[in-house]
C-alpha cells in the first residue's frame, strides 16, 4: 500500500462507545436548562467576556446573522438576546479560542486524524492558514494564498473540458460570495454546481414550483401571530430551529392551535419554556394541541385521509372548502376528488398508523379554520416520494384557500443560514435562460447551456473519474452526503480537492491526490478592508434579505473572506483582460451587490434596501399570482401513498440529529431532549419490536441495508426503547449515512432517501452495555 492510499483509511473514524447514560425523555424545551447549556458551551470555547460580547450582537439589526439555522429575526429583536441554545453552540464552534496551524498538521498525519471521531475533529479548533496535501504526502504543509490560487488554476487548465470540475456550495455562504462563485463557475464553462439544497429541501423546491410557481415558502414571520392552525410535519424545531418556538408560542397566545405530525414526539413541540419570560422559568407554554404519531413516510396516506374526511363534510353541506378560491385560482379539483374515491379509509388508516379518533380531531380543527400554515422539514423531503409529500400538503392549502392571506401559507423551514439565498443568487445545477441572458448583458460572456451535476450525480461522476477537480465553498461533503464509503472513494478519485472552511472536518481528511484547505473568516468576525468594516447579506427562511456584519476580531491575521477567495481563484485562472473584474469584485462588496442587482432584478438597490431589518423578495403566492404556471392557475396534484418493498424482518430507518448537533457539526455527545447522554451510537426502537426480536435494552446490534444486491453496514449500535411506531427506527447521522444508497433518491428532486432506509438489525451474540444511568 503506498502512502497516498494509507492516508485515507477511515471515512467514519474509530467506532467505539463513549459511556452511555440515559434518562426519561424531556417534557419541555429551552428554559433554565437551555440557558445553562448555551452558556456552558460559549464560555468553554470563547471565554466569558468574548461570549457576552458576541451573543449580544447575534441576530441584532446591526450585528451578524447566526451561523446556524435560517429562522428569521423579528422586526424588533429582543434586547435580552435574539439567540437560542443551538445558536450559541454554533457561535462557540466558530469563535473558539483554539486554532490549527502548521504545527498541528506537522504533528498529526492525515491517516491519524482520519481515525478521530467527527466530534473530536470538529473540536480541534479554527483553521488559520492555507494548507496543502501534496501527492504522496501524509501531512498537510503550509502554502501561500497566491500559490494556492495558482495551484487550483493550474489543475483547472489541465482538464479536457470544464465539466470535469465540480463546485459545491454550503448554505453558510453569503449572497455576495455565492453570486461571485456562481459567476466564476459559469465563466469557467460549466453548471456543475451541486449544493446542500440537493440533499435537504430540493423536494420542497420542486413540489412548490410545480404547484404554486415558486420554490420557496409563502409566509412571513408575522403570519405566525395570526394563524388559526399551524401544522408541523417531519420537523423537530426544538433542536433544529429553536427560535421557531417563540413564533409558535405567539400563535398559541393568540388562540391558535398546533397539530404536530411526526414519528417521534419531540420535547420542543410538547412544551416550550421561554427563558425570556417569567412563565418560561416556571410552567412554560404547551405547544402541541394534537400529536399524530405517523409512521415513517406515511404522510401522504395521512393527508389523503384528512382531505377525504374534510371532503365528506364539505359535500354534506358544511362550508369546509373555499370553492370561490378553488374556482378562481386552481385547476385539477375534480380530478383530485375523483382520485380520493379510489382510496379506502381503512387502507389509509392502516398505512399511516394514526388512530381514527385522532384523525377526526385534526379534521375538526381544519374544517373550521382557514388561516392555516403548514411547516415541514427533512422528515418529508428525504424520501423517494419527497416531492409528492410536498404536493399533498399544497392540496390541503388550496382546498382551504389558505394562501395569499395573513396567517396562512407554506413554510418549508430551511436548515443552514443562507441556503435559500445561495439558490436565489444563482447557485443551481440547472439552466436558467433568464439568468444566462442577464449575465450576458451585464458581463459580456455566454454562460453554459448544458444542465450540470447535482449532488448525487456529481458523486457518481467523481467515483467514475469523470470529475477530476472538486471544490467546496463551505460544508463537510463526505459526511453530509449519502453512502459514506462510496463518497470517500469518489473523493479519492479526484486529482484535486479544495475545501474553503472555518473548522477542520472529515472532508479535509478524505481527499484527492492533491488537497487544499483554504481558511476563511467566520460569520461573527470583522471583515476589514483598508481600515473599514465590510458587511455581507443573507436571505432568511422566509425570503427576507438583510445585512450581516461581524463584530469579533478575526481569529488570525491573513484570513480571507469567501468573496476574496473566490475572486483570487478566478483572477489566477483568467488572468488579465477577462470581462469580469474579478479582483475589483473581491475587494469591493458594494460592487458585487451592484452587479448582482443588475443581473437579478429583485436585488436592485441592495446596498440601500438591506439596511435595518431588510426587505422581502417578491413572492407570487402572497399575491395569488400564478401566471407562470400552465393556464395561470395553481395546481392540484394526484399523489399516491408511499410503498416500501419490505421483507418480514425489515425495519424502516430514519436518520436524525441529536440535540448537540447541527447538520454534520457535533457540538457534544448529549441528546438531552431524548434522554441520551455521552453517546451517539444508539438505535431508537419500539419496546414491542425489541421484545419480539429478543433485544435487551442497550444490546449491541449491527444495521445493514440491501439495495441492488449490495450490502451496506453500520456496526455497533445500542438499542434503546423509545416511543416510535412499530416497524420504525431512528438513529443519528452522519453515523448511519453509510446505510443510505447513493443511487436511491427522490423522483425529480434527486434528494437522498435518508429518512426512509430499509434496514435489517442483527444482534452481536448477546453483547450489551450496562452503562451508568
N, C-alpha and C positions, 0 to 999 in steps of 0.2 A: 504493500500500500504506500503510495507516495504521500508527501506532506500535504498537498492540496486536497487529497481525499481525507486525510486524518483530521484536518482542522474542522470539518463539517460533520461531526459524528452524531450529534443529537439535535433533533428538531423539537424535542419536548423537554429536555432537561432530565435530571435524575428523578426517577419515580420512587418516592418514599413517603411514608406517613409522618405527620408532624406533631401528633399528640392531641387527638380529638377530645373535646368536651362538649356536651350537649345540654340544652335546657328546653323547656317548652317554648314554642314559637311566641314571639312578642304579640301583644294585643293592641299596640299603638305605634305610631311613628313619630320621630323627632322628639320634642320635649327636652327635659334636662339631660337625658342620656345623649341626645343628638348634639347638644352644646358641648358636653364633655368630650365626646368622640372627636368632634371637629377641632376643638382647641388642642386636644392631645396630639393629633396629627400635625397641626400647624406649628405648635411650639417645638415639637421634636425636630421637624425638618427645617424650620425657619428661625426659631427663636421667638421670644415673646414680643419684643418691640417691632421686629420686621413683620410678624404675623398681624398685629393690630393695624399697623400702617397700611398693609396691602389689603386686608379684608375690608377696611373702611372704604376703599375705593373700588372694590369689585362690584360690577353691575350698577355703578352710580353713573349719573349723566356725564360727568367729566372724567370718569375713570376708565377702567378696562373691562372688557367683556369676559365673563367666566370662561376659562379654557375647557370647561366640561360640556354640559348639555346646552341645547339651543332654546330652552324655555325663555319666553320674552320677559323683559323688565317692565314693571308698571310705569305709568306716566309720572308718578311721584314716588320714587324709590324710598324705602324706609330709611330713616336716619340711623336706626339701630343696626342696620346691616341688611343688605339685599343679597344674602348668600345662604346656602344650605350646607348641611354636613358634608355631602359629597363634593360640593363646590370648593369647600375649604380644603378637602383632601386633594382635589385636582390642583389647586393653587400650591399646596405644600409640596406636591411632587415636582412642579415646575420651578418653584422658587427655593428648593432645598439648598442648604449651605454646602452640601457635598459636591465635589467636582471630579471629573475624569479627564486626565490629561495624558501626555505621552508616557509618564512614569507608570500609570495604571496599566496601560496596554503593553508596556515592556515587561511588566511583572506577570501578566496573565495572558496566556495564549488563547487564541480563538477556540481551540479544542477544549481547553479547560473551562472557559466561560460558557461554552455551549452545554456543559453538564449542570450548570446552575439552574435553579428554578426561575420561572418568569418573575416571581416576587423578588428574589434576590438580585436578579439582573436589573430590574427597574429601580431598586433601592440603592444602586451603586452611586448615583449622582448625575450631575449635569455634564453634558459634553461641552468642551470649551475650545477645542482646536480641530481643524481638519485632519483626518487620519486616512491612511491608505493601507490596504492589504494587497500586496503585490503577488503576482503568480508564484506559487510555491512557498510563500511566506506563511508562517504560523502566528505571527504577531502583527498587529497594526503598528504603523510608524507615522510620524508627523509628515505633513505635506503643506506647502504654502497654498493660499487660496488660488492664486493665478495658475500655479502648476496643476491644481485640481481641475480648474475650469478647462485648461488646455488638454488635460487627460481625457475628460469627457468629450470634448470637441473632436479629439483625435479618433476616439472609438466610433463616434457617430459618422465621421467622414469615411471610415473603412467599411461601412455597411454597404451591401449591394443595393438596398432600397430603404427608404425611410421607414417602411413598415416592419423592418427588423428591430425597431426600437419601440419600447412601451413606456408610457409616462403615467404613473399612478398618482392620485391625489387623495389626501386625507381631509376630512371635514374641518380640521383645525385652521386651515389656511384662510387668510383674509380675502376679501373681494379683489383687492389690488394684486395680491400675489397670484391668485387663481387666474385672473384675467390675463396677466402677463405670461403665466405658464402656458395657458391655452393658446395664446397668440404665438409663443415660441414654437410649440409643438406643431401648430398648423403651418407656420412659416417653414419649419423643418420639412414638412410634407406628409404628415400622417394624422389620422384621427384616433390613433391608439391611445385613448385617454380613459382607461378604467378609473373608477373612483369608488369610495366607500359606499356611495348610494347603491351601487350594483349589488352590494351584499346586505342591504337593510331595507330601504324604502323604495327601491326601484319598482316593486309591485304596486306600491301606492301611486307612484307617478304614472305608470301605465294605466292602471284602473281608473284613476281620476281623469286622466287626459281623454280616454276613450268615452267616458260617460258625461263629463262636465266641461271638457275643453281646457283644463289647466291641471298640471301635475302637482299642485300644491293644495293645502287646506284652504278653507274659506273663512274661518272665524278669526276674530281678534281676541285679545286678552279680555277686553271689556265685555265681550259676549258671554263669558262665563258668569258674570254677575246677573245676567238677565235670562239665563236658560231655565226652563221648567224641568227638563230632564237631561241628564248627561249620561250617555252610555260609554263605558270604558271597556275595551276588549283587548285581550292579549297584551297587556301593559302592566308594568309594576312601577308606578311613579314614585312611590316612597323611596326606592333605591335609585332609579334611573333618571327621574326628573323631579326631585323633592320639592322644588318651588311651586310645582303644579298643585301641590296640596293646599296652598294658600288660596289659589283660584277656586278649587273645589269647595273649600270652606266658605268662601263668599257666596257661592251658589247655594249652599245649604242654609246659610244665614238669611238669604233672601227667599227661602221657601222652596228651593229646587230639590229634586230627587236625583239620586245617583244609582244606576244599575251597573254592577260590575260583572263582567263575563270573563272567566279565566279558569284554567285547570287548577291553579293554586289560589288559596285565599291569602293575599298578601297583607301584611300588617299595615302598610301605608294606606290601604283603602278600607281598613276596618275603622280605625280611629286616628285622628291627627291632633297632636298636642303642639299647638303653635307656640314656640318659645318666646314670641314677642307679645303674648297676651297672658293675662293672669289665669284665665281658664285653661290656657295651654300648659301651664305648670301643674294644674290640678287635674280636671277631668277630661279636657280636650273636646273635640267635635267628632261625633260618629259620622263618617262619610258615606259608606255604602248603605243604602236602604234595602237593596235586593242583590244578593250574590247568586249568580248562576254558575255552578261548577261544571262547565262544559268539558267534554273530552277533548284531547288534543286534536286540533284541525277538524273539529265538527261544527265550526262557526256557521258555515253556510246552512247546514241542516237546522241549526237553532234559529237562524234568521228567517229561513223559509217557514218554519213553524210559527214564529211570531207574526210574520206577514200573512200567513194563511188564516190564523185566528183573527187578526185585525180585519182581513177582507170579509170574513163571515159576519162580523159585527157591522161593517160598512154596508154590506149587501142586505142586512136585516133592517136598515133604515137609520142607523146611527151615523152622525157626522164624524167619521173616523178619518177618511182620506180627504185631501184637499183637491177636489175634482176640478175646480177652476184653475188651479196651478197646473194640474196634470194636463188639462186640455190646452192651456196656453203655452206651456214651456217644455213639454216632453213628447216623446214618441216611444211606442212599444208597450203601452199599458195593457192593451187587450192580449197581446202575446204573453205577457207576464202572468196575467190572471189565468189564462188557459194552461200555461205550464204548471202553475201551482196545483191545478186539479189532478195532475198526473202523480202527485206525491201523497201518500197516506200519512195521516198524523202519527199513527202508530210507528211507522218506519222512521219518521223524522225524530220522534221522541227517543226511540232506541238508539239512533245514530248519535244524537247529541248528548245523551246521558243525563239530561236535566229533568227533574220531576215535573209532572204536568201542572201541578198547582203553582210551582214557581214560574212556569211559562205564563200561566194565566195572570199572575201578579204583574209580570212585566208588560203583558198586553194591556192590562188596566191602566198602567201609567202612560203607555204610549198612545193609547186610544184617546185619552182625554187632554192631551197636551200637544202643542205644535212647535213650541220653541225647544227643539231637540238638537243637542250637539252629540256627535259620535266621535270618540277619540280611540286611537289604536296605535300599536307599535309592532315590534317584530313578531309577536305572537300570532299575527295574521299574515304577515308578508313572506315569511321564510318557509313556504310550503310549495309544492308543485302547483297547487291551485291558488297561490297567493293573490294573483290578480282578480280571480273570481271572488275571493273573500272580500276584497275592497268593493267590488261592483255590487255585491249583495247588500252591503251597508248603504251604498248610494241608492239602491232600490227603495229602502225604507224611507230615507230622507226625501226622495222625490214623491213618494206616495203621501207623505205627511205635509208636503210643501215646506219642509224645514230647511230652506236655502234662501239666501238673499234677504234675510230679515235678522233683526237683532236677536241674540240668544240662540242662534241655530246655525247648523252647518257641519262641515267636515273638519276634522282636526287630526291629521297624522302627526304624531309627536316625534319630531326628529331627534336624532341622537346627538351627534357632535355639533359643536357650537356654530359652525358656518357651513355645514354640509349642504344646506339649501342654497346658500349664497354662491357656493362653488358652481353649482349647476346653472344658476341664473346668469352668471357672467361667462358661461361658455365651456365649462368642464363637462364634456359629454363625448361618447364614442360615436354617436350617430351624427348624421349630416343635417345641418340647418341651412337651407338655401338662403334664408333671410340674413342669418349671421354671416355667411360667406360673402354675400353681396355687400354688407356693411363693411366688412374687413377690407374688401377690395376697394371700396370707395374711400375709406379713411387712410389705409396704409399702402395701397397700391400693389398688393400681391394676391395671387389666386390661392385661396385655401383649398385643401384636398376635398374631393367629392366622393371618395370611397369610404363606406362605413368602416369604423375602426373596431378594435377589440374591446369587449367589456372584460370584467374581471375573470369570469370562469373560462372564457375562450382565450383570453390572454394567458392564463395559467397553462392551458393546453399548448399554446404556441411556444411558450417558454420551454415546456417539457420536451417538445419535439425538436427544439433547436431553431424554430422559425423566428423567434425573437431572441436577439443576442445582447441587447442592452436594455436594462431595466432601471428606471429612475423613479423614486418615490418622494413626493413632496409631503412629508409627514407620514404618520401611520406606522403600523407594525404588520406588514403584509403577510409574512409567513404565519404568524399566529392568528391573524384575522380571517384568512380565507379558509375554505373547507379543505378536507383531505390533507392534513398537515404533512405527512411524509411525501405525498405526491408533490405538494407545493415546495417542499425543501429540495426535492430532486430537480424541480423546474428551475429554482433559483441557481442551483449548482451548474446547470447547463449554460448559463449566461456567460458571456465574455466579460461583461462589466455590470455591476450593480451599484447604484448610488442611492444613499439614504440621507435626506435632509431632515434632521431630528434635533430635539432638545435633550432627550434621555436615551440611554442605551436600551435596546430591546433585542429580541431574538432575531429579527431580520438583519441585524448587523453581524450576526454570527453564522448565519446560513447564507452564503454569498456566491457570487460568480467567481470566475478565476481572478479577476481584479475587483476590489470593492472600495468604495469611498464612503466615509461618514462626514457629512457637512453640517456642523453645528449651527443652530440658528437661535435668534432671540425668541424668548417666550412671550406669550400674550401680556404678561404682567410687567415686562421690563421696558424701560425707557428706550426709545428708538431715536437717537440724537444724530443729526447731521448738521455740520457747521454751527454747532452750539445751540441748535434749535430742535426741540422735541417734535417728532412727527406723529401723526395719527393714521390709523387704518380704518376700514369699515367692514361690517359684517351684516348678515341678514339673519334674523331670528326665525324661529319655527313657524311664525305666523306672517312672514313676508314683510317685516319691518326692517328697514336699513338704518343703521346708526353707527356712530363712531366708537372706536376703542383706542385707548391711549395708555400705554404702560406707565407705571409710577415708580417701580423699583430700579435701582442701578443694575445695569447688565451684569450677569454672573462673571463675565471675563472680558477683558479688553480684546477687541478684534472680532467679536461675534458679529455676524452679518444677519440682516433681516432676510426673510424669504424673497421679497422683491429684488433685493440686491443680489442674492444668489442666482435667481433665475436670469436676471439681466447679465450677470457675469458669465454664465454658461452660454447664453445667446450671443454675447459680444465675442466670446472666444471662438464660437462656431462660425458666425457670419463675417466677422471682421469689419472693416470699414466699408461704407458705401451701401449698406442694406437700407431699404426704405423705412424700416422701423428703427427709431433712435434708441437702441437698447440701453446704452449707458445713461442717457438722459432720463429715461423712464425709471431705471433703477435708483437714480439719485433723487428724483422729484416725484413724490407720490401724487401731488396735485396734478401733474401732467398725466399720470396714469388715469386718474379719475376723469380728467378732461377727455382723454381718448376713449375711455370706457363709455362715457356719456354720448360720444359721437357714434360709437358702434351700436350701443343698446340704448334706445330712447328713454327707457324707464330710469336710467342712471344720469340723465342730463342734469346739470347743476348739482351734482352730487356733493361738491365741496361745500355748498351752502345748505343744501337740504338735509345733510347728515347731522347738522348741529342739534344740540339739545337731545330730545328723545327720538329724533329721526323722522322718517316718513314711511308710509305703507306703499309698497309697489302695487301697480294695477292688478286687480283680481276680477275677472269676468263674472265669476259666480256671485260675488257680492252685488253685482249689478244685474244679475239674471240675464246676462248677455251670452247666449250660446251660439252666436253667429258663426264661429269657426267650426262647429260640428255639422255633419250632414243634415240638411234641412233646417239648420239653425235651432235645433232643439236638443235638450238633454236626453240621454238615452237610458231606458230601462234595459236590463241585461238578464239573460237566461243562464243561470249558473248551477250546474249540478253539484250536489254534495260531494265531498272528497271520498275517494275509495282507496284503501290500502290493502294490497295483497299480502296478507299475513298468515303465517303458519301458527298452529296451536300454541307453540312455546315462544312466540314472538311478543315483544313489547314495542310500544311507540314512545320514543325518547325525544324530549325537547331540551335543547341546551339553554342555560340561563346564566345570569350574572349573580354573584354574591353581593352582599351589601358593601363589602370592602373592595369594590371593583368598578371601573368604568371602561367599557369596551375591553381591550386586552391589557389594560393597566391594572395591576393588582396592588391596591393600597395596603392591604393587610390580609390576614388569614381568617378573619371572622365573618360570619353572616348572622349578625345579631338578631335581625328580624325573624329569621327562620330557626334560631336557637342552635346554631352550629359555630363552634369556636376552635381556632387553631388547626383547621383542616379544610382542604378543598377537594380532596379525592373522596367525595361522598355521592351516593346514589339514593334519591328520594323515591320510595316505593310505597304503595298502599299496604297497610298491615295484613289484609286478607290475601293479597298476592304473595307477600312474604311467607305467610303460613302455608299457602297452597304449594309454593315451591320449596318449602322447607328451609328458608333462610332465617337465621337468627339476626337480631339487631347487631349491627357492626360486623357482620360476617364479611369476609373479604371475597369479592367477586370480580370476574372479568367480563367485559362487554365486548360484543362483536357485531358487526354489521356485514351483510352479504348481498352485494349488488353486482349484477353482471358477472357472476361467478368468482368474484374477488372477495376475500375476507379481509376486513379491517378490524383491528383490535385496540381496545383501551383497557389496560390492565390495572388491577389493584384499586378497587373502589370499595368503600364501606357502605353497606346497605343501612339506610335509616328509615324507619316507619314515618309516613307523612300523609296528610290529608290530600290525596291526589286521586283522580278517577282510576278505577280498576283498569289494568292493562296499560297504564301510562307510567312513564318515568321522567325524572328531571335530574340533570347534572350540570355542573359548571363548564363553561368554555373559558379558555381555549383547550382545556384538558380533554374534552370529548370531541373536538374538531377532527381528530384522527378518524372518527367513525363516519363523517359526512362525505359521501362520494362527490368528487368534483364534477361528475358528469350527470348529476341529477339535480334539477333546479326548476324553478317556476316557469311555466309556459309564458312566453312573451317577455317577461322581465329578466329571466335567467338568474334570479336570486336563489342562492343555495337553500336546500331543504333542511336547514339546521334545527328547525322546530318540529320536525316530524320524521325522525330517522328510525327505521325498523331495526331493532336490535335483539340479540339473544343475551341472556345473563347466565353465567355459569359460576358456581362456587369453586373455591380453591381448596378442596379437600378439607372442608370444615374449619379453615383458618378464620379467626375473628380477632378483633382488637377491643379489649375491655375499656380502655380509656379511663378518664378521671371524673366524669360527670354524667 
